[in-house]
Amino acid sequence: MIADPSNEPVLKLFKECDALLQGHFKLTSGKHSEWYFEKIRLIEKPAALERIVDLLAAKIRREVPDFDYVVSPAYGAIAIGFLAALKLDKKFAFSQRVDEKMSFRSGFSGLDGSRAVIVEDILTTGGSLHEVVESLRARGTEVAGIYVLVDRSAGTIPVEGKPVGSLLALKVEAFEPAACPFCAKGLPITKPGASDKKT
């Protein structure tokens, strides 16, 4: 894992919360990795989550002066996005998968035609973020910015041509199962977290 020294304060916060795990993990993308960021460890400690979301909200406030909604995909990013919306004094909405397709509940009355900032927890391949962007565009909602807590690609994966802002940008190797060195060694694998995404 390669980290920029400027990331150290945020990385330290993840470590303090036991949210940075080392082992053999199957990610939501289906790829395998030695490192896993367990955002649930942050969510279950609201004071720690607030500290990190304060940093994220400050970054969004500096970079996106005009927007209406903070939008996050269910379920892991809901607490992060909601807290960011609270601190930014914006409306909040979340997307969820229904029959494996990302969509929004009909109750979000003001989302259509608005400007939204997407807030996600972890970026690995960008797949979930692409789905959220497509769902927003289908409603005529402009994507004013995309932000994550942790970017495992170290800024190398844009989403729909847009750069992804992050608090923590790291280059973390993720392997296809057939090329995974940990599988080759016969190490047991863990699939942490939960998602309705089929892999």
N, CA and C atoms as a LAMMPS dump frame, in Angstrom:
ITEM: TIMESTEP
0
ITEM: NUMBER OF ATOMS
597
ITEM: BOX BOUNDS ff ff ff
-5.0000000000000000e+02 5.0000000000000000e+02
-5.0000000000000000e+02 5.0000000000000000e+02
-5.0000000000000000e+02 5.0000000000000000e+02
ITEM: ATOMS id mol type element x y z
1 1 1 N 0.849 -1.183 0
2 1 2 C 0 0 0
3 1 3 C 0.884 1.233 0
4 2 1 N 0.634 2.146 -0.943
5 2 2 C 1.426 3.36 -1.086
6 2 3 C 0.552 4.546 -0.713
7 3 1 N 0.99 5.357 0.219
8 3 2 C 0.209 6.501 0.673
9 3 3 C 1.028 7.779 0.573
10 4 1 N 0.361 8.862 0.172
11 4 2 C 0.965 10.184 0.188
12 4 3 C 1.091 10.623 1.657
13 5 1 N 2.238 11.217 2.055
14 5 2 C 2.385 11.661 3.453
15 5 3 C 1.28 12.61 3.91
16 6 1 N 0.696 13.369 2.971
17 6 2 C -0.367 14.303 3.344
18 6 3 C -1.63 13.574 3.791
19 7 1 N -1.707 12.282 3.483
20 7 2 C -2.858 11.488 3.9
21 7 3 C -2.75 11.009 5.346
22 8 1 N -1.613 11.188 5.951
23 8 2 C -1.338 10.55 7.236
24 8 3 C -2.365 10.855 8.33
25 9 1 N -2.854 12.107 8.484
26 9 2 C -3.837 12.349 9.55
27 9 3 C -5.111 11.522 9.399
28 10 1 N -5.598 11.39 8.152
29 10 2 C -6.813 10.606 7.924
30 10 3 C -6.523 9.121 8.087
31 11 1 N -5.38 8.681 7.576
32 11 2 C -4.996 7.272 7.723
33 11 3 C -4.862 6.919 9.205
34 12 1 N -4.32 7.837 9.987
35 12 2 C -4.177 7.61 11.425
36 12 3 C -5.538 7.435 12.084
37 13 1 N -6.531 8.212 11.627
38 13 2 C -7.871 8.107 12.195
39 13 3 C -8.477 6.741 11.896
40 14 1 N -8.285 6.23 10.673
41 14 2 C -8.77 4.892 10.342
42 14 3 C -8.113 3.845 11.242
43 15 1 N -6.82 3.988 11.449
44 15 2 C -6.102 3.016 12.281
45 15 3 C -6.569 3.08 13.732
46 16 1 N -6.801 4.296 14.233
47 16 2 C -7.266 4.457 15.61
48 16 3 C -8.607 3.765 15.833
49 17 1 N -9.423 3.707 14.793
50 17 2 C -10.75 3.094 14.894
51 17 3 C -10.736 1.623 14.499
52 18 1 N -9.538 1.055 14.28
53 18 2 C -9.424 -0.324 13.792
54 18 3 C -10.207 -0.511 12.506
55 19 1 N -10.207 0.511 11.653
56 19 2 C -10.956 0.468 10.406
57 19 3 C -10.084 0.094 9.212
58 20 1 N -8.787 -0.088 9.424
59 20 2 C -7.881 -0.531 8.371
60 20 3 C -7.435 -1.951 8.704
61 21 1 N -7.915 -2.916 7.928
62 21 2 C -7.678 -4.328 8.209
63 21 3 C -6.695 -4.919 7.207
64 22 1 N -5.863 -5.85 7.655
65 22 2 C -4.904 -6.528 6.784
66 22 3 C -5.207 -8.022 6.794
67 23 1 N -5.193 -8.634 5.615
68 23 2 C -5.493 -10.06 5.497
69 23 3 C -5.689 -10.446 4.038
70 24 1 N -6.725 -11.246 3.761
71 24 2 C -7.07 -11.677 2.402
72 24 3 C -8.566 -11.46 2.251
73 25 1 N -8.941 -10.43 1.474
74 25 2 C -10.328 -9.993 1.433
75 25 3 C -10.893 -10.033 0.02
76 26 1 N -12.166 -10.389 -0.069
77 26 2 C -12.905 -10.267 -1.325
78 26 3 C -13.686 -8.97 -1.273
79 27 1 N -13.41 -8.072 -2.219
80 27 2 C -14.054 -6.767 -2.241
81 27 3 C -15.405 -6.848 -2.944
82 28 1 N -16.21 -5.798 -2.803
83 28 2 C -17.509 -5.75 -3.471
84 28 3 C -17.367 -5.885 -4.981
85 29 1 N -16.258 -5.389 -5.518
86 29 2 C -15.996 -5.471 -6.956
87 29 3 C -15.748 -6.906 -7.423
88 30 1 N -15.499 -7.827 -6.468
89 30 2 C -15.148 -9.194 -6.824
90 30 3 C -13.651 -9.435 -6.8
91 31 1 N -12.872 -8.353 -6.79
92 31 2 C -11.422 -8.49 -6.731
93 31 3 C -10.973 -8.816 -5.312
94 32 1 N -9.709 -9.264 -5.209
95 32 2 C -9.149 -9.621 -3.907
96 32 3 C -8.073 -8.614 -3.514
97 33 1 N -7.901 -8.411 -2.202
98 33 2 C -6.937 -7.426 -1.73
99 33 3 C -6.371 -7.836 -0.379
100 34 1 N -5.164 -7.338 -0.101
101 34 2 C -4.547 -7.556 1.209
102 34 3 C -5.1 -6.583 2.254
103 35 1 N -5.659 -5.469 1.78
104 35 2 C -6.117 -4.412 2.684
105 35 3 C -7.603 -4.169 2.515
106 36 1 N -8.267 -3.886 3.623
107 36 2 C -9.693 -3.594 3.576
108 36 3 C -9.991 -2.444 4.534
109 37 1 N -10.736 -1.47 4.038
110 37 2 C -11.149 -0.342 4.857
111 37 3 C -12.562 -0.62 5.36
112 38 1 N -12.688 -0.861 6.648
113 38 2 C -13.974 -1.224 7.242
114 38 3 C -14.661 0.021 7.783
115 39 1 N -15.468 0.64 6.89
116 39 2 C -16.124 1.891 7.291
117 39 3 C -17.117 1.686 8.424
118 40 1 N -17.603 0.46 8.619
119 40 2 C -18.523 0.198 9.721
120 40 3 C -17.873 0.546 11.059
121 41 1 N -16.553 0.353 11.159
122 41 2 C -15.847 0.696 12.4
123 41 3 C -15.894 2.201 12.654
124 42 1 N -15.996 2.992 11.581
125 42 2 C -16.17 4.437 11.749
126 42 3 C -17.607 4.764 12.104
127 43 1 N -18.547 4.114 11.397
128 43 2 C -19.962 4.419 11.589
129 43 3 C -20.414 4.085 13.006
130 44 1 N -19.83 3.011 13.575
131 44 2 C -20.251 2.642 14.926
132 44 3 C -19.631 3.536 15.997
133 45 1 N -18.758 4.45 15.573
134 45 2 C -18.152 5.42 16.497
135 45 3 C -18.461 6.823 15.984
136 46 1 N -19.664 7.33 16.285
137 46 2 C -20.099 8.598 15.694
138 46 3 C -19.131 9.762 15.891
139 47 1 N -18.462 9.826 17.027
140 47 2 C -17.531 10.94 17.258
141 47 3 C -16.37 10.884 16.27
142 48 1 N -15.869 9.673 15.992
143 48 2 C -14.782 9.526 15.021
144 48 3 C -15.273 9.826 13.618
145 49 1 N -16.487 9.346 13.29
146 49 2 C -17.047 9.621 11.964
147 49 3 C -17.245 11.116 11.771
148 50 1 N -17.696 11.793 12.806
149 50 2 C -17.899 13.232 12.693
150 50 3 C -16.586 13.959 12.396
151 51 1 N -15.518 13.532 13.016
152 51 2 C -14.216 14.16 12.766
153 51 3 C -13.805 14.026 11.304
154 52 1 N -14.032 12.851 10.734
155 52 2 C -13.606 12.653 9.35
156 52 3 C -14.557 13.337 8.373
157 53 1 N -15.86 13.344 8.691
158 53 2 C -16.813 14.016 7.81
159 53 3 C -16.649 15.533 7.87
160 54 1 N -16.207 16.061 9.01
161 54 2 C -15.875 17.486 9.082
162 54 3 C -14.845 17.853 8.013
163 55 1 N -13.837 17.006 7.864
164 55 2 C -12.793 17.247 6.855
165 55 3 C -13.367 17.161 5.449
166 56 1 N -14.224 16.163 5.221
167 56 2 C -14.824 15.993 3.897
168 56 3 C -15.749 17.161 3.565
169 57 1 N -16.568 17.581 4.532
170 57 2 C -17.489 18.697 4.302
171 57 3 C -16.723 19.979 3.998
172 58 1 N -15.621 20.196 4.692
173 58 2 C -14.81 21.391 4.437
174 58 3 C -14.255 21.376 3.017
175 59 1 N -13.841 20.204 2.56
176 59 2 C -13.313 20.076 1.195
177 59 3 C -14.402 20.359 0.161
178 60 1 N -15.588 19.794 0.375
179 60 2 C -16.705 20.03 -0.55
180 60 3 C -17.085 21.505 -0.559
181 61 1 N -17.135 22.109 0.617
182 61 2 C -17.508 23.526 0.729
183 61 3 C -16.537 24.414 -0.069
184 62 1 N -15.259 24.074 -0.035
185 62 2 C -14.252 24.852 -0.778
186 62 3 C -14.394 24.663 -2.289
187 63 1 N -14.74 23.468 -2.706
188 63 2 C -14.64 23.116 -4.126
189 63 3 C -15.961 23.187 -4.898
190 64 1 N -17.095 23.087 -4.193
191 64 2 C -18.399 23.11 -4.875
192 64 3 C -19.295 24.134 -4.163
193 65 1 N -19.291 25.369 -4.618
194 65 2 C -20.019 26.408 -3.888
195 65 3 C -21.541 26.352 -4.03
196 66 1 N -22.045 25.718 -5.092
197 66 2 C -23.483 25.798 -5.359
198 66 3 C -24.049 24.425 -5.709
199 67 1 N -24.847 23.854 -4.811
200 67 2 C -25.556 22.61 -5.092
201 67 3 C -26.696 22.459 -4.098
202 68 1 N -27.576 21.504 -4.36
203 68 2 C -28.803 21.369 -3.577
204 68 3 C -28.836 20.132 -2.686
205 69 1 N -28.295 19.029 -3.194
206 69 2 C -28.413 17.74 -2.517
207 69 3 C -27.049 17.091 -2.301
208 70 1 N -26.938 16.351 -1.211
209 70 2 C -25.9 15.337 -1.063
210 70 3 C -26.587 13.995 -1.291
211 71 1 N -26.002 13.181 -2.163
212 71 2 C -26.58 11.883 -2.511
213 71 3 C -25.559 10.79 -2.224
214 72 1 N -26.005 9.716 -1.571
215 72 2 C -25.121 8.587 -1.269
216 72 3 C -25.812 7.278 -1.61
217 73 1 N -25.044 6.281 -2.038
218 73 2 C -25.64 4.957 -2.278
219 73 3 C -25.812 4.189 -0.972
220 74 1 N -26.896 3.425 -0.885
221 74 2 C -27.118 2.558 0.272
222 74 3 C -26.157 1.37 0.203
223 75 1 N -25.792 0.77 1.358
224 75 2 C -26.232 1.259 2.656
225 75 3 C -25.064 1.902 3.406
226 76 1 N -23.865 1.451 3.11
227 76 2 C -22.712 1.863 3.896
228 76 3 C -22.427 3.347 3.89
229 77 1 N -22.796 4.039 2.817
230 77 2 C -22.462 5.462 2.714
231 77 3 C -23.569 6.376 3.23
232 78 1 N -24.712 5.811 3.623
233 78 2 C -25.829 6.656 4.044
234 78 3 C -25.453 7.528 5.243
235 79 1 N -24.855 6.936 6.271
236 79 2 C -24.498 7.713 7.459
237 79 3 C -23.488 8.801 7.119
238 80 1 N -22.549 8.481 6.234
239 80 2 C -21.52 9.445 5.84
240 80 3 C -22.141 10.607 5.069
241 81 1 N -22.972 10.279 4.083
242 81 2 C -23.612 11.311 3.278
243 81 3 C -24.582 12.156 4.071
244 82 1 N -25.363 11.519 4.949
245 82 2 C -26.325 12.257 5.772
246 82 3 C -25.61 13.264 6.658
247 83 1 N -24.523 12.83 7.293
248 83 2 C -23.787 13.729 8.174
249 83 3 C -23.14 14.863 7.376
250 84 1 N -22.651 14.553 6.175
251 84 2 C -22.086 15.601 5.322
252 84 3 C -23.163 16.617 4.93
253 85 1 N -24.358 16.127 4.58
254 85 2 C -25.454 17.024 4.218
255 85 3 C -25.842 17.92 5.391
256 86 1 N -25.858 17.345 6.592
257 86 2 C -26.182 18.117 7.792
258 86 3 C -25.184 19.253 7.984
259 87 1 N -23.912 18.943 7.838
260 87 2 C -22.87 19.943 8.059
261 87 3 C -22.83 20.991 6.949
262 88 1 N -23.253 20.6 5.742
263 88 2 C -23.259 21.519 4.604
264 88 3 C -24.595 22.248 4.46
265 89 1 N -25.557 21.901 5.313
266 89 2 C -26.901 22.495 5.28
267 89 3 C -27.556 22.272 3.916
268 90 1 N -27.495 21.025 3.435
269 90 2 C -28.106 20.644 2.162
270 90 3 C -29.119 19.522 2.393
271 91 1 N -29.963 19.298 1.406
272 91 2 C -30.874 18.163 1.452
273 91 3 C -30.087 16.875 1.237
274 92 1 N -30.685 15.755 1.651
275 92 2 C -30.017 14.466 1.509
276 92 3 C -30.946 13.461 0.846
277 93 1 N -30.377 12.648 -0.036
278 93 2 C -31.11 11.546 -0.663
279 93 3 C -30.16 10.366 -0.805
280 94 1 N -30.723 9.166 -0.854
281 94 2 C -29.881 7.992 -1.076
282 94 3 C -30.469 7.118 -2.172
283 95 1 N -29.59 6.443 -2.875
284 95 2 C -30.002 5.488 -3.903
285 95 3 C -29.852 4.08 -3.342
286 96 1 N -30.565 3.136 -3.93
287 96 2 C -30.461 1.747 -3.505
288 96 3 C -30.719 0.842 -4.706
289 97 1 N -30.234 -0.383 -4.596
290 97 2 C -30.438 -1.324 -5.694
291 97 3 C -31.783 -2.02 -5.547
292 98 1 N -32.542 -1.995 -6.62
293 98 2 C -33.805 -2.731 -6.705
294 98 3 C -33.701 -3.612 -7.942
295 99 1 N -33.797 -4.91 -7.75
296 99 2 C -33.59 -5.858 -8.852
297 99 3 C -32.249 -5.605 -9.541
298 100 1 N -31.223 -5.371 -8.703
299 100 2 C -29.834 -5.178 -9.147
300 100 3 C -29.607 -3.886 -9.916
301 101 1 N -30.59 -2.972 -9.905
302 101 2 C -30.432 -1.695 -10.598
303 101 3 C -30.523 -0.559 -9.592
304 102 1 N -29.582 0.387 -9.659
305 102 2 C -29.563 1.521 -8.757
306 102 3 C -30.714 2.466 -9.077
307 103 1 N -31.455 2.859 -8.036
308 103 2 C -32.59 3.746 -8.25
309 103 3 C -32.865 4.535 -6.976
310 104 1 N -33.825 5.474 -7.061
311 104 2 C -34.223 6.298 -5.928
312 104 3 C -35.688 6.05 -5.592
313 105 1 N -36.007 6.105 -4.317
314 105 2 C -37.399 6.011 -3.903
315 105 3 C -38.163 7.227 -4.412
316 106 1 N -39.443 7.051 -4.627
317 106 2 C -40.251 8.137 -5.184
318 106 3 C -40.427 9.298 -4.211
319 107 1 N -40.172 9.091 -2.921
320 107 2 C -40.421 10.129 -1.925
321 107 3 C -39.493 11.325 -1.975
322 108 1 N -38.363 11.223 -2.681
323 108 2 C -37.442 12.358 -2.771
324 108 3 C -37.986 13.342 -3.802
325 109 1 N -38.78 14.296 -3.345
326 109 2 C -39.576 15.127 -4.253
327 109 3 C -38.78 16.211 -4.966
328 110 1 N -37.682 16.682 -4.354
329 110 2 C -36.976 17.809 -4.946
330 110 3 C -35.735 17.449 -5.734
331 111 1 N -35.476 16.155 -5.885
332 111 2 C -34.212 15.723 -6.499
333 111 3 C -34.169 15.99 -8.004
334 112 1 N -35.281 15.795 -8.69
335 112 2 C -35.305 15.972 -10.143
336 112 3 C -34.933 17.403 -10.522
337 113 1 N -33.982 17.506 -11.454
338 113 2 C -33.595 18.821 -11.953
339 113 3 C -32.704 19.631 -11.022
340 114 1 N -32.272 19.051 -9.926
341 114 2 C -31.418 19.773 -8.978
342 114 3 C -29.937 19.554 -9.301
343 115 1 N -29.07 20.107 -8.456
344 115 2 C -27.628 19.868 -8.538
345 115 3 C -27.214 19.074 -7.312
346 116 1 N -26.476 18.007 -7.525
347 116 2 C -26.141 17.107 -6.419
348 116 3 C -24.657 16.829 -6.344
349 117 1 N -24.187 16.631 -5.128
350 117 2 C -22.842 16.125 -4.868
351 117 3 C -23 14.694 -4.36
352 118 1 N -22.286 13.772 -4.967
353 118 2 C -22.322 12.373 -4.542
354 118 3 C -21.245 12.157 -3.486
355 119 1 N -21.62 11.518 -2.386
356 119 2 C -20.67 11.17 -1.328
357 119 3 C -20.721 9.66 -1.118
358 120 1 N -19.582 9.009 -1.311
359 120 2 C -19.452 7.554 -1.189
360 120 3 C -18.371 7.257 -0.149
361 121 1 N -18.305 6.022 0.295
362 121 2 C -17.295 5.672 1.293
363 121 3 C -15.956 5.322 0.657
364 122 1 N -15.914 4.251 -0.153
365 122 2 C -14.657 3.755 -0.711
366 122 3 C -14.755 3.666 -2.229
367 123 1 N -13.727 4.118 -2.939
368 123 2 C -13.635 3.938 -4.39
369 123 3 C -12.587 2.876 -4.687
370 124 1 N -13.027 1.796 -5.35
371 124 2 C -12.092 0.761 -5.799
372 124 3 C -12.079 0.703 -7.321
373 125 1 N -13.246 0.425 -7.917
374 125 2 C -13.351 0.373 -9.383
375 125 3 C -14.226 1.499 -9.935
376 126 1 N -15.022 2.116 -9.078
377 126 2 C -15.929 3.17 -9.52
378 126 3 C -17.276 2.665 -9.995
379 127 1 N -17.516 1.361 -9.92
380 127 2 C -18.754 0.791 -10.446
381 127 3 C -20.008 1.352 -9.804
382 128 1 N -20.05 1.404 -8.487
383 128 2 C -21.239 1.925 -7.8
384 128 3 C -21.464 3.402 -8.1
385 129 1 N -20.372 4.157 -8.171
386 129 2 C -20.509 5.581 -8.478
387 129 3 C -21.056 5.802 -9.88
388 130 1 N -20.613 4.999 -10.847
389 130 2 C -21.169 5.089 -12.205
390 130 3 C -22.678 4.873 -12.171
391 131 1 N -23.117 3.899 -11.386
392 131 2 C -24.55 3.606 -11.283
393 131 3 C -25.316 4.775 -10.7
394 132 1 N -24.762 5.413 -9.677
395 132 2 C -25.431 6.558 -9.053
396 132 3 C -25.522 7.713 -10.042
397 133 1 N -24.43 7.978 -10.76
398 133 2 C -24.434 9.058 -11.756
399 133 3 C -25.507 8.81 -12.805
400 134 1 N -25.598 7.59 -13.302
401 134 2 C -26.599 7.263 -14.318
402 134 3 C -28.008 7.45 -13.774
403 135 1 N -28.226 7.056 -12.518
404 135 2 C -29.55 7.204 -11.91
405 135 3 C -29.932 8.675 -11.754
406 136 1 N -28.963 9.51 -11.396
407 136 2 C -29.226 10.941 -11.269
408 136 3 C -29.509 11.574 -12.624
409 137 1 N -28.727 11.224 -13.619
410 137 2 C -28.934 11.79 -14.952
411 137 3 C -30.303 11.411 -15.5
412 138 1 N -30.764 10.217 -15.171
413 138 2 C -32.087 9.779 -15.618
414 138 3 C -33.192 10.663 -15.034
415 139 1 N -32.893 11.329 -13.911
416 139 2 C -33.861 12.222 -13.278
417 139 3 C -33.611 13.69 -13.641
418 140 1 N -32.663 13.937 -14.542
419 140 2 C -32.347 15.303 -14.913
420 140 3 C -31.565 16.047 -13.86
421 141 1 N -30.888 15.307 -12.977
422 141 2 C -30.114 15.915 -11.884
423 141 3 C -28.659 16.073 -12.308
424 142 1 N -28.13 17.26 -12.162
425 142 2 C -26.738 17.537 -12.518
426 142 3 C -25.807 17.081 -11.399
427 143 1 N -24.73 16.403 -11.762
428 143 2 C -23.735 15.98 -10.775
429 143 3 C -22.69 17.088 -10.652
430 144 1 N -22.702 17.776 -9.509
431 144 2 C -21.807 18.916 -9.301
432 144 3 C -20.45 18.496 -8.759
433 145 1 N -20.356 17.284 -8.217
434 145 2 C -19.096 16.797 -7.682
435 145 3 C -19.252 15.384 -7.158
436 146 1 N -18.142 14.663 -7.08
437 146 2 C -18.128 13.291 -6.578
438 146 3 C -17.007 13.189 -5.544
439 147 1 N -17.335 12.685 -4.349
440 147 2 C -16.36 12.626 -3.252
441 147 3 C -16.446 11.28 -2.536
442 148 1 N -15.296 10.809 -2.086
443 148 2 C -15.215 9.575 -1.31
444 148 3 C -14.303 9.808 -0.108
445 149 1 N -14.476 8.983 0.914
446 149 2 C -13.539 9.041 2.029
447 149 3 C -12.185 8.5 1.604
448 150 1 N -12.198 7.316 0.971
449 150 2 C -10.954 6.641 0.593
450 150 3 C -10.985 6.29 -0.883
451 151 1 N -9.962 6.713 -1.617
452 151 2 C -9.794 6.367 -3.024
453 151 3 C -8.649 5.377 -3.131
454 152 1 N -8.996 4.099 -3.339
455 152 2 C -7.993 3.031 -3.403
456 152 3 C -7.206 3.056 -4.717
457 153 1 N -7.615 3.904 -5.659
458 153 2 C -6.911 3.985 -6.942
459 153 3 C -5.901 5.128 -6.97
460 154 1 N -5.822 5.892 -5.876
461 154 2 C -4.928 7.06 -5.791
462 154 3 C -5.206 8.074 -6.895
463 155 1 N -6.495 8.272 -7.197
464 155 2 C -6.877 9.305 -8.148
465 155 3 C -6.802 8.913 -9.601
466 156 1 N -6.64 7.641 -9.894
467 156 2 C -6.469 7.205 -11.289
468 156 3 C -7.77 6.801 -11.964
469 157 1 N -8.899 6.783 -11.219
470 157 2 C -10.168 6.353 -11.806
471 157 3 C -11.158 7.512 -11.783
472 158 1 N -11.372 8.184 -12.933
473 158 2 C -12.442 9.178 -12.998
474 158 3 C -13.788 8.467 -13.126
475 159 1 N -14.854 9.166 -12.813
476 159 2 C -16.199 8.601 -12.941
477 159 3 C -16.985 9.475 -13.909
478 160 1 N -17.385 8.884 -15.034
479 160 2 C -18.104 9.624 -16.079
480 160 3 C -17.334 10.879 -16.484
481 161 1 N -16.01 10.743 -16.547
482 161 2 C -15.166 11.852 -16.96
483 161 3 C -14.885 12.875 -15.883
484 162 1 N -15.442 12.694 -14.694
485 162 2 C -15.243 13.653 -13.617
486 162 3 C -14.184 13.136 -12.641
487 163 1 N -13.31 14.012 -12.138
488 163 2 C -12.374 13.58 -11.098
489 163 3 C -13.129 13.29 -9.803
490 164 1 N -12.588 12.407 -9.004
491 164 2 C -13.211 12.05 -7.734
492 164 3 C -12.367 12.642 -6.608
493 165 1 N -12.971 13.492 -5.813
494 165 2 C -12.273 14.062 -4.667
495 165 3 C -12.264 13.079 -3.513
496 166 1 N -11.188 13.085 -2.724
497 166 2 C -11.092 12.15 -1.606
498 166 3 C -10.326 12.776 -0.447
499 167 1 N -10.528 12.205 0.727
500 167 2 C -9.721 12.581 1.877
501 167 3 C -8.447 11.765 1.93
502 168 1 N -8.542 10.514 1.49
503 168 2 C -7.42 9.585 1.596
504 168 3 C -7.242 8.895 0.253
505 169 1 N -6.146 9.2 -0.446
506 169 2 C -5.874 8.611 -1.756
507 169 3 C -4.685 7.673 -1.632
508 170 1 N -4.934 6.395 -1.848
509 170 2 C -3.917 5.361 -1.695
510 170 3 C -3.888 4.471 -2.921
511 171 1 N -2.716 3.964 -3.223
512 171 2 C -2.62 2.954 -4.272
513 171 3 C -2.606 1.592 -3.591
514 172 1 N -3.744 0.921 -3.622
515 172 2 C -3.894 -0.382 -2.985
516 172 3 C -4.153 -1.407 -4.074
517 173 1 N -3.289 -2.389 -4.18
518 173 2 C -3.454 -3.397 -5.223
519 173 3 C -4.698 -4.242 -4.976
520 174 1 N -5.428 -4.464 -6.049
521 174 2 C -6.578 -5.369 -6.018
522 174 3 C -6.407 -6.345 -7.173
523 175 1 N -6.577 -7.636 -6.901
524 175 2 C -6.269 -8.685 -7.868
525 175 3 C -7.527 -9.388 -8.355
526 176 1 N -7.531 -9.744 -9.636
527 176 2 C -8.55 -10.671 -10.116
528 176 3 C -8.324 -11.999 -9.402
529 177 1 N -9.399 -12.729 -9.082
530 177 2 C -9.228 -13.989 -8.338
531 177 3 C -8.21 -14.948 -8.952
532 178 1 N -8.183 -15.026 -10.278
533 178 2 C -7.276 -15.965 -10.938
534 178 3 C -5.814 -15.563 -10.787
535 179 1 N -5.572 -14.282 -10.489
536 179 2 C -4.199 -13.793 -10.37
537 179 3 C -3.852 -13.401 -8.936
538 180 1 N -4.676 -13.793 -7.982
539 180 2 C -4.475 -13.373 -6.592
540 180 3 C -3.351 -14.179 -5.938
541 181 1 N -2.3 -13.524 -5.45
542 181 2 C -1.199 -14.252 -4.816
543 181 3 C -1.589 -14.905 -3.498
544 182 1 N -2.605 -14.367 -2.838
545 182 2 C -3.049 -14.939 -1.56
546 182 3 C -3.854 -16.217 -1.782
547 183 1 N -4.63 -16.246 -2.878
548 183 2 C -5.316 -17.487 -3.261
549 183 3 C -4.287 -18.554 -3.619
550 184 1 N -3.234 -18.118 -4.333
551 184 2 C -2.196 -19.063 -4.747
552 184 3 C -1.51 -19.7 -3.539
553 185 1 N -1.452 -18.956 -2.444
554 185 2 C -0.851 -19.485 -1.223
555 185 3 C -1.843 -20.295 -0.384
556 186 1 N -3.098 -20.318 -0.839
557 186 2 C -4.109 -21.075 -0.114
558 186 3 C -4.608 -20.399 1.146
559 187 1 N -4.429 -19.082 1.24
560 187 2 C -4.872 -18.366 2.436
561 187 3 C -6.39 -18.217 2.436
562 188 1 N -7.036 -18.446 3.568
563 188 2 C -8.495 -18.295 3.622
564 188 3 C -8.905 -16.862 3.322
565 189 1 N -10.063 -16.719 2.685
566 189 2 C -10.526 -15.397 2.268
567 189 3 C -11.714 -14.971 3.101
568 190 1 N -11.818 -13.664 3.327
569 190 2 C -12.924 -13.074 4.067
570 190 3 C -13.646 -12.112 3.15
571 191 1 N -14.967 -12.133 3.19
572 191 2 C -15.758 -11.15 2.448
573 191 3 C -16.468 -10.259 3.461
574 192 1 N -15.827 -9.17 3.872
575 192 2 C -16.437 -8.297 4.868
576 192 3 C -17.521 -7.44 4.238
577 193 1 N -18.312 -6.811 5.09
578 193 2 C -19.33 -5.899 4.586
579 193 3 C -20.482 -6.632 3.947
580 194 1 N -21.407 -5.865 3.386
581 194 2 C -22.581 -6.443 2.736
582 194 3 C -23.059 -5.479 1.664
583 195 1 N -23.58 -6.013 0.577
584 195 2 C -24.095 -5.202 -0.513
585 195 3 C -25.084 -6.022 -1.304
586 196 1 N -26.037 -5.351 -1.942
587 196 2 C -26.967 -6.056 -2.804
588 196 3 C -26.38 -6.248 -4.192
589 197 1 N -25.164 -5.778 -4.417
590 197 2 C -24.525 -5.941 -5.717
591 197 3 C -24.118 -7.382 -5.898
592 198 1 N -24.446 -7.944 -7.046
593 198 2 C -24.111 -9.339 -7.326
594 198 3 C -22.715 -9.41 -7.939
595 199 1 N -21.836 -10.264 -7.377
596 199 2 C -20.481 -10.398 -7.904
597 199 3 C -20.184 -11.854 -8.159
